[in-house]
Each structure stands twice: as structure tokens, then as C-alpha cells.
Amino acid sequence: MENYLDFKLNIFDEVTSTNDVLQEMAVSGALDKTVVLSSSQTKGRGRLGRNFFSPKNSGIYMSILLRPKIDIADVSLITPLTAVVVCEAIEQIYSLSPQIKWVNDIFLNGKKICGILTEGAFTSDGKIDYIIVGIGINLCLPKDGFPADIENIAGAIALDYSEDKKTALIHKILQIFDERLDRFSSKDFVSIYRQKSMVIGRDVTVILGENKTYAKVLDINDNCELVVQYENGKTEALSSGEISVRL
Ligand code: BTN
């Protein structure tokens, strides 16, 4: 695969984690829109220290380096923007309609098909140095199945693996990402994030560290925070944390 639009693609067969490889490149001065792609990862990482299962010929494991000129307060919107971009790209390439589970997961038919891990660093004077957006997408079911701990949660977009479809999806993600990033300040992705949410109106368990509390999701606000109402009637806008949907 060649460079695409302004994106500089670095393609590997196997790496520990594309986020880790790109972080080293970022520290050494890599430019905005440098991308690392790998066919597999031996130490793919998810949020909260979890593994991201990344076998060969099964998925897209991609990290994008950004050095954006945005407000520090808006850094937390990069993950929601990316979730919208990935959903739109999947819609266009596969004619499917995935949904977003706040804040960084994408689901199809009740199964997680994509996770997003955004990491970054600030300069000593408090500006954004770089942001790394890591995207992991399960394109097809791994040939030996998913590991036991995720087999009930994880799913895939398609039955068969196609290198052409994979390239098409990568290009579509980068194209839409570029367009949406250009008009980041309009925040026009927020309403789409809300529309594609699978949790608004649902009963959930809010997990904050060891604490688990029942709540109902009322809305997602303009900062992409999750507005919940607890059983005692109190409402709160959550900017981070994890939820599980109660059936
Ligand atoms: C999650 O599910 O919590 C996020 C998963 C993010 C996985 C992607 S795969 C490419 C990039 N490299 C990593 O090690 N993680 C991200």
C-alpha cells in the first residue's frame, strides 16, 4: 500500500503494538498524519490495560499520529470523532450499520467489532505534543476463534477475509478522518455520535474502578459525556469510565 492523501503509511507484518511503534516514532519527531499499520500484533493493547487480540489475516491494526491545533479541552473528543469515522467507513464499504458503545467501542449485531485507544503527550508548557489514535477492527472471525475470555463479546464484520476490502476500508477511514478532522471545530460529528449510540435510553452498570452503580443513560451531551441518572435520582455527566449494558 502506498502513502494515501497526506497520510504517511508505515506497514509491518508483525509488531508488539502499533501504538507503541508509533509512539517511538512520535518521540523521534515523526510528522502529523504518520500512520503505522500491521498485519498482526503480539501485544495489542486496549483500554484499562486489557489485551486486544490481533491475529494475522483477521483485522486492521492501525495507529494514526496527530499533532492537531485544537484546544486541550477538546482532546477527549478525538475518540468519539474516530468512532464516527470508523462507523461511516464500514457503512460505505460493507453496507452495514454498526453502532457505538460509549465511549470507544463499535458494535455490530450485539458483538464488539472495533475498539479505539487514544493516547497522547503534552509538552512541558502544557500544549498538545502528539495524539496517537489506535484503531483495531475485527474484519473476520479468527481461524482458531476468539480467546475464551472474549468469545461471547467479540464479533467480526464479515465471514471471509479479503485483502482488497481491507485496503478499501483503510483508505475510506483515512479519507473520512481527514475530512472530519479538517472541520473538527464545527463539532458536527457529535450529533452523529449521538445518533449512532447504542446506549441512550438503556439501563447500564457504571463501572468506576471497583465501584459498580446501576443507572439509566439519558443522553450524550455536546462534550460526548454520558449523561446518566442513578437509581437515587441523581444525574451525572461522565467524561470517562466504563459501562456495561444491562439486558
Ligand atoms: C479497546 O478495545 O479498549 C481498544 C482497542 C484498541 C486496539 C488498537 S489495535 C491498533 C492499536 N494498537 C494497540 O495496541 N491498540 C490499538
Boltz pocket constraint, residues with backbone or C-beta under 6 A from the ligand:
constraints:
  - pocket:
      binder: B
      contacts: [[A, 16], [A, 17], [A, 18], [A, 19], [A, 20], [A, 41], [A, 43], [A, 44], [A, 45], [A, 46], [A, 47], [A, 48], [A, 50], [A, 51], [A, 52], [A, 60], [A, 61], [A, 62], [A, 63], [A, 104], [A, 114], [A, 115], [A, 116], [A, 117], [A, 134], [A, 135], [A, 136], [A, 137]]
      max_distance: 6.0
